[in-house]
Amino acid sequence: APFGATAPPKPVQDHRGRVIRTADWPLTGAVLASLRVVLDASGRTPVRAEFQYIEGGSSDQRAENLPTPQPVGFPLGAGRVELSVRSAPDRGLTWLNSRPADSQEPGVTAHFHSGLPERTVFVSRPDAEGLVHVVLGNGTTEQVALRPGAAEQITHGEYEVSLRYTAGPPEPHVEVVIAGRPEPLDRRVLRLDAVHGAITPGSWVVVRRPAKGAPDGVPGDPGLAFVATRAVAVREAVYADFGVTGRGTEITLADPWLDEFDVLLSHIRDTTVHAAGEPLRPAGEPLGEDVHGNEIELAELYDGLRPGRTLLVTGERSDVPGTAGVEATEVVTIAAADPAVDPRLPGDHVHTRLTLTADLAHRYRRETVRILGNVVEATHGESREEAVGSGDSGRAGQTFALWQSPLTWLAADDPLGAAPVLEIRVDGILWHRADSLAGRGPGERVYVVGTTADGRTAVTFGDGVNGA
């Protein structure tokens, strides 16, 4: 919120220093002079005139009981006020250009002289219909008729004038507030009520003022009810205004958030400031089409997916009529993985499009599909015992085929690069595999592994000269 938006109204004291009422604050950079005419309990006769002047952090106030036996003058702030009260009627408004002593219009007349907003203000007594006439004069004359409970704001020269007629309680009164306009530069300055370090120059700032330009709201440009602009400059500052002090962030905006009608603190009390936002990417449009065929579009861009890589696609099948919850998993191979973006989709971003070497075997519900990329090929084997045959000592180089297949081979640090997971025992004694029987001694219990014509694994023993 802007600094001061939650500040209490300005207290107004009587001559004994007692707080008798509150008043509005002028916005920073503006001056304010006000006249408050208090009526008696019947709401017909003026009984007191209260004056107030505020500029910056200083203020001055004065109260005079009515009626005064004769016109009175007194200092107020940097200027002077002349006050008079009359009850006899005068048929014209020429008195506004005359001295107060010459006026015969029934009501209260106040002349604000140099050092104050130079205006002549007249507040009439309520007429037979209950209307109070307020007249402003200084070169031009403007008259406003107020009914009880009415409030208006008008522009009079270089000042904004707020008028309010309150019928009570606690006491009926008519208040006229004359406020100067802040300088145009100040209309782009936004002082926040706290320090916000995340706001930086160039960042977006949104200012919302629901009452601005609304009927019976704050007068002025309704376009200022919502201002989206950027911060031109940002600094941390210490404030002392509106009867409070504090430290906050001061933002100079690229565009104004105030206009010439914003002269009172009450005009910005409903303001909400949105700043230090984070960029958000619009969510993608939901796709209801099933995943099928040989193309899959991923939600993001993924590195490391290369042609030939094996993936697993898993999800709930949608091609089983009348049945839900049927899960399936299939192994696929990448043919291509390309970055893609669809210019027809607003807000679409670069993502990965997979092309598979073959169509998927099934159709899957899109919201259930998962693609597993950390996949390696693996096999599963089990140990088996098999009697491959009986040896004949009279025969050399006997060969025996294994009936169970396939035989598992594992990587090995040998010339072949792989070794079978095979143990051969003869009469319970373990024999060892050799790459070749050549050069082996007649007492070495070794064998070699080969393949038969029909693809079965075979083991061959020595002849008593090369191998036992």
C-alpha positions in Angstrom: 0.0 0.0 0.0 1.1 3.6 -0.4 2.8 5.2 2.6 0.1 6.9 4.7 -2.8 4.9 3.3 -3.5 3.5 6.8 -2.5 6.7 8.7 -5.2 8.0 11.1 -6.9 11.2 10.2 -5.4 14.5 11.3 -6.6 15.5 14.8 -8.1 19.0 15.2 -7.8 20.6 18.7 -9.6 23.4 20.4 -8.0 26.4 22.1 -7.4 24.2 25.1 -5.5 21.5 23.2 -8.4 19.0 23.3 -9.0 16.9 20.2 -12.5 17.8 19.0 -12.6 16.2 15.6 -10.4 14.9 12.8 -9.7 16.2 9.3 -8.2 14.8 6.1 -4.5 15.2 5.2 -3.3 16.8 2.0 -1.2 14.6 -0.3 2.5 15.2 -0.2 3.4 18.3 -2.3 0.0 19.9 -1.8 -1.3 22.6 0.6 -4.7 22.5 2.3 -6.9 25.2 3.8 -10.3 24.4 5.2 -13.3 26.2 6.7 -15.8 24.2 8.8 -19.0 26.0 9.8 -20.6 24.3 12.7 -24.4 24.8 13.1 -26.5 24.7 16.3 -28.5 21.6 17.3 -31.4 22.7 15.1 -29.1 22.9 12.1 -30.1 26.4 11.3 -27.7 28.9 12.9 -23.9 29.0 12.6 -22.3 28.8 16.0 -18.6 28.3 15.3 -16.1 28.7 12.4 -13.1 26.4 12.4 -10.1 27.0 10.2 -7.1 24.8 9.4 -4.0 25.1 7.2 -1.6 22.3 6.4 1.6 22.4 4.4 4.2 19.7 4.5 4.7 18.6 8.0 3.4 21.8 9.6 -0.1 22.9 10.3 -2.1 25.8 12.0 -5.7 26.0 13.1 -8.1 28.6 14.5 -11.7 28.5 15.8 -14.0 31.5 16.2 -17.4 31.4 18.0 -20.3 32.9 16.0 -21.8 35.3 15.5 -19.0 37.8 15.7 -20.1 41.4 16.6 -18.0 42.7 13.8 -15.6 41.3 11.1 -12.5 39.9 12.6 -9.1 39.1 11.1 -6.4 36.8 12.3 -3.3 35.0 11.0 -3.4 31.5 9.8 -0.3 29.7 8.6 1.7 32.0 6.3 -1.4 34.1 5.5 -4.4 35.9 7.0 -8.1 35.3 7.2 -11.0 37.8 7.5 -14.2 36.5 8.9 -17.7 38.0 9.0 -21.3 36.9 9.7 -24.4 38.5 8.4 -28.1 37.6 8.5 -29.8 40.3 6.3 -30.3 39.2 2.6 -28.5 40.7 -0.4 -30.0 40.0 -3.8 -26.8 39.6 -5.7 -23.4 37.9 -5.6 -21.5 41.2 -6.1 -20.5 40.9 -2.4 -17.9 38.4 -3.3 -15.8 41.1 -4.9 -16.5 43.5 -1.9 -15.1 43.7 1.5 -16.7 41.4 4.1 -18.1 44.5 5.9 -20.1 45.4 2.8 -21.8 42.0 2.5 -25.4 41.5 3.6 -25.8 37.9 2.4 -27.0 35.7 5.3 -24.3 33.3 6.3 -20.6 33.1 7.0 -18.0 34.8 4.8 -14.2 34.0 5.0 -11.6 35.7 2.9 -8.3 33.8 2.6 -5.5 36.2 1.8 -2.0 36.0 0.4 0.1 33.1 1.9 -3.1 30.9 1.8 -5.1 29.7 -1.2 -6.5 33.2 -2.1 -10.2 32.5 -2.2 -13.4 34.0 -0.8 -15.7 31.4 0.7 -19.4 32.0 1.6 -21.5 29.4 3.4 -25.2 30.2 3.7 -27.6 29.2 6.3 -29.9 26.3 5.3 -32.9 27.6 3.3 -36.5 26.6 3.6 -35.8 23.4 1.6 -32.8 22.5 3.7 -30.2 23.5 1.0 -26.9 25.2 1.9 -25.4 27.3 -0.7 -21.6 27.5 -0.9 -20.1 30.2 -3.1 -16.4 30.4 -4.1 -15.0 33.6 -5.5 -11.7 35.0 -6.7 -12.0 36.4 -10.2 -14.6 33.7 -11.1 -17.6 32.8 -9.0 -19.0 29.3 -8.5 -22.0 28.4 -6.5 -22.9 24.9 -5.3 -26.1 23.9 -3.5 -25.7 21.0 -1.0 -28.4 18.9 0.5 -27.8 17.2 4.0 -25.4 14.3 3.6 -24.2 15.5 0.2 -20.5 15.7 -0.8 -19.0 17.2 -4.0 -15.6 18.0 -5.4 -15.1 20.8 -7.9 -12.2 22.4 -9.6 -11.7 26.2 -9.0 -8.7 27.6 -10.8 -5.6 25.8 -9.6 -7.3 24.2 -6.6 -9.5 21.2 -5.9 -12.3 22.1 -3.6 -14.2 19.4 -1.5 -17.6 20.3 -0.1 -19.6 18.3 2.4 -22.8 19.0 4.3 -23.2 16.8 7.4 -26.6 17.0 9.2 -25.2 15.4 12.3 -24.6 13.9 14.8 -22.6 14.9 16.8 -23.1 18.4 15.3 -24.4 19.6 11.9 -21.7 21.3 9.9 -20.6 22.4 6.4 -17.0 21.8 5.5 -15.1 23.4 2.6 -11.6 22.1 1.9 -9.4 23.9 -0.6 -6.4 21.8 -1.6 -3.5 22.6 -4.0 -2.5 20.1 -6.7 0.7 18.1 -6.4 3.4 18.9 -9.0 3.2 16.8 -12.2 6.4 15.0 -11.3 5.0 13.9 -8.0 2.2 12.1 -9.8 4.7 9.5 -11.0 6.2 9.0 -7.5 4.8 6.1 -5.5 5.9 5.8 -1.9 5.3 2.4 -0.4 4.6 1.8 3.3 7.5 -0.8 3.7 10.8 -1.7 2.2 10.5 -4.1 -0.7 14.0 -5.0 -1.9 12.7 -7.2 -4.8 11.4 -4.2 -6.7 14.0 -3.2 -9.3 14.1 -0.6 -12.1 12.5 -1.9 -15.2 10.1 -4.2 -13.4 6.4 -4.1 -13.8 4.2 -2.3 -11.3 0.4 -2.4 -11.2 -1.6 0.1 -9.2 -5.3 -0.5 -8.4 -7.6 2.2 -7.2 -11.2 0.9 -7.3 -12.8 4.2 -6.4 -11.0 6.3 -8.9 -13.4 7.8 -11.5 -16.3 5.8 -10.1 -19.7 7.4 -9.4 -19.6 8.8 -5.9 -15.9 7.9 -5.7 -12.7 9.8 -6.3 -13.1 12.3 -9.1 -10.8 12.3 -12.1 -9.6 10.0 -14.9 -11.2 6.5 -14.5 -8.3 5.1 -16.5 -6.2 5.6 -13.3 -8.3 2.9 -11.5 -5.9 0.4 -13.0 -2.4 1.4 -14.1 0.1 -1.1 -15.4 3.5 0.5 -15.9 7.2 0.0 -15.2 9.5 1.3 -12.5 12.0 3.9 -13.8 13.9 4.4 -10.5 13.7 2.7 -7.1 15.2 3.9 -3.8 14.8 3.4 -0.1 13.6 6.5 1.8 12.6 7.7 5.2 9.2 9.4 5.4 7.6 11.8 7.9 4.1 12.7 6.7 0.5 12.4 7.7 1.5 12.3 11.4 3.5 9.1 11.1 7.1 8.2 10.2 8.5 5.2 8.5 11.0 3.7 6.0 9.8 2.4 2.7 10.6 1.9 -1.0 10.0 4.9 -3.3 9.3 4.1 -6.9 9.3 6.6 -9.8 6.9 5.2 -12.4 7.1 5.6 -16.2 3.4 6.8 -16.1 1.4 8.8 -13.6 -0.8 7.1 -11.1 -2.3 10.4 -9.8 -4.0 13.3 -11.6 -4.8 16.9 -10.6 -7.9 15.8 -8.8 -6.0 13.7 -6.3 -5.2 16.1 -3.5 -6.3 14.4 -0.3 -5.0 11.3 1.5 -8.5 9.9 1.4 -8.2 9.7 -2.4 -5.6 7.0 -2.2 -6.6 5.0 0.9 -8.1 2.2 -1.2 -4.9 1.8 -3.3 -3.3 -1.6 -3.8 0.1 -1.9 -5.4 1.3 -5.1 -7.1 5.1 -5.2 -7.7 8.1 -7.6 -7.6 6.3 -10.1 -9.7 7.8 -13.2 -11.3 7.4 -14.1 -15.0 5.0 -16.9 -15.5 4.6 -19.1 -18.5 1.0 -19.8 -19.6 0.1 -23.4 -19.1 -0.2 -25.5 -22.2 -3.6 -26.3 -23.6 -4.7 -29.7 -22.4 -4.7 -32.3 -25.2 -7.2 -35.1 -25.0 -5.9 -37.2 -27.9 -4.6 -40.7 -27.1 -0.9 -41.4 -27.4 -0.4 -43.7 -30.4 1.6 -44.1 -33.6 5.3 -43.5 -33.9 5.4 -39.8 -32.7 5.3 -38.6 -29.1 5.6 -34.9 -28.1 7.1 -34.3 -24.7 6.1 -31.4 -22.4 9.7 -30.1 -22.1 13.0 -30.0 -23.9 15.2 -33.0 -22.9 18.9 -33.5 -23.7 20.6 -36.9 -24.1 17.9 -38.5 -26.2 19.7 -39.9 -29.2 18.6 -42.2 -32.1 19.0 -45.8 -31.2 18.3 -45.3 -27.5 15.9 -47.7 -25.9 12.9 -46.4 -23.9 9.9 -47.9 -22.1 6.4 -46.5 -22.7 3.9 -47.3 -20.0 0.3 -46.2 -19.3 -3.3 -47.2 -19.3 -4.6 -48.6 -22.5 -7.5 -46.9 -24.3 -8.0 -49.5 -27.0 -9.7 -52.1 -24.8 -13.5 -51.5 -25.4 -15.6 -51.2 -22.3 -12.7 -51.7 -19.9 -10.6 -49.2 -17.9 -7.5 -49.6 -15.9 -5.7 -52.0 -18.2 -2.0 -51.2 -18.0 0.6 -52.0 -20.6 4.4 -51.4 -21.1 6.3 -51.8 -24.3 9.9 -51.3 -25.4 10.6 -48.8 -28.1 13.6 -47.4 -29.9 14.2 -43.8 -30.8 14.6 -43.0 -34.5 14.9 -39.2 -34.0 14.6 -36.7 -31.2 14.1 -33.2 -32.5 13.3 -29.8 -30.8 9.9 -28.5 -31.9 7.6 -25.6 -31.4 4.1 -25.1 -32.8 3.6 -21.5 -34.0 -0.2 -22.2 -34.1 -0.3 -22.5 -30.4 0.1 -19.1 -28.5 2.6 -19.4 -25.8 4.0 -22.7 -27.0 7.7 -23.3 -26.1 10.5 -25.4 -27.4 10.0 -29.1 -26.5 11.2 -32.5 -27.7 9.4 -34.5 -30.3 10.2 -38.2 -30.4 10.0 -40.3 -33.5 10.1 -44.1 -32.9 11.4 -46.8 -35.2 7.9 -48.4 -35.2 4.4 -47.6 -34.2 3.3 -48.2 -30.6 1.6 -51.6 -30.2 -1.3 -50.0 -28.2 -3.1 -46.7 -27.7 -2.7 -45.0 -24.3 -4.7 -42.4 -22.3 -2.4 -39.3 -22.6 -2.7 -38.3 -18.9 -1.4 -41.8 -17.8 1.6 -42.1 -20.1 5.1 -42.3 -18.6 8.2 -42.6 -20.7 11.2 -44.2 -18.9 14.5 -43.2 -20.4 17.0 -44.7 -17.9 16.7 -48.1 -19.5 19.4 -50.8 -20.2 18.9 -54.2 -21.8 19.2 -57.1 -19.4 18.6 -60.9 -19.4 17.7 -63.3 -16.7 19.3 -66.7 -16.3 18.9 -69.7 -13.9 21.4 -72.4 -13.0 20.7 -75.9 -14.2 22.4 -79.3 -13.7 22.7 -81.6 -16.7 24.4 -84.9 -17.3 25.8 -84.5 -20.8 27.0 -88.1 -21.2 29.4 -90.8 -20.1 33.1 -90.7 -21.1 34.9 -93.6 -22.9 38.6 -93.8 -22.1 39.2 -95.6 -25.3 38.0 -92.7 -27.4 40.0 -89.4 -27.9 38.6 -85.9 -28.3 35.1 -86.7 -27.2 32.4 -84.0 -27.7 29.1 -83.6 -25.8 26.3 -81.3 -26.6 24.3 -79.4 -24.0 20.6 -80.0 -24.2 19.5 -76.9 -22.3 19.8 -73.5 -24.0 20.6 -70.7 -24.3 23.9 -70.6 -22.4 24.6 -67.3 -20.6 27.8 -65.5 -21.5 29.2 -62.6 -19.5 31.8 -60.0 -20.4 35.4 -61.2 -19.5 38.9 -59.9 -19.8 40.2 -62.4 -22.2 40.9 -62.5 -26.0 37.3 -63.6 -26.7 35.9 -60.8 -24.6 33.2 -63.0 -23.0 33.0 -66.2 -21.0 30.2 -68.7 -20.6 28.6 -69.3 -17.2 29.4 -73.0 -17.3 31.0 -75.5 -15.0 32.0 -79.0 -16.1 32.7 -81.7 -13.5 33.9 -85.2 -14.1 33.4 -87.6 -11.2 32.9 -84.5 -9.1 36.2 -82.9 -10.1 36.0 -79.4 -11.7 37.5 -79.1 -15.1 38.5 -75.7 -16.6 37.6 -74.0 -19.9 40.5 -73.3 -22.3 40.6 -71.3 -25.4 42.3 -74.1 -27.2 43.6 -77.6 -26.5 46.7 -77.1 -28.4 49.8 -77.0 -26.2 48.0 -78.5 -23.3 49.6 -81.3 -21.3 48.2 -84.9 -21.1 47.3 -84.4 -17.4 45.5 -81.0 -17.7 41.8 -81.2 -17.0 40.6 -78.7 -19.6 37.9 -78.5 -22.3 36.9 -76.1 -25.0 33.4 -74.7 -25.8 32.0 -74.8 -29.3 28.8 -74.8 -31.3 27.1 -77.6 -33.1 25.6 -77.4 -36.6 22.1 -76.9 -35.1 23.3 -74.0 -32.8 23.6 -75.9 -29.6 26.5 -75.5 -27.2 29.1 -78.3 -27.1 32.1 -79.1 -24.9 35.1 -81.0 -26.3 37.8 -82.8 -24.2 41.4 -83.7 -24.9 42.9 -86.8 -26.6 45.3 -87.7 -23.9 48.2 -85.9 -25.6 46.7 -82.3 -25.8 44.6 -82.3 -22.7 43.5 -85.1 -20.5 
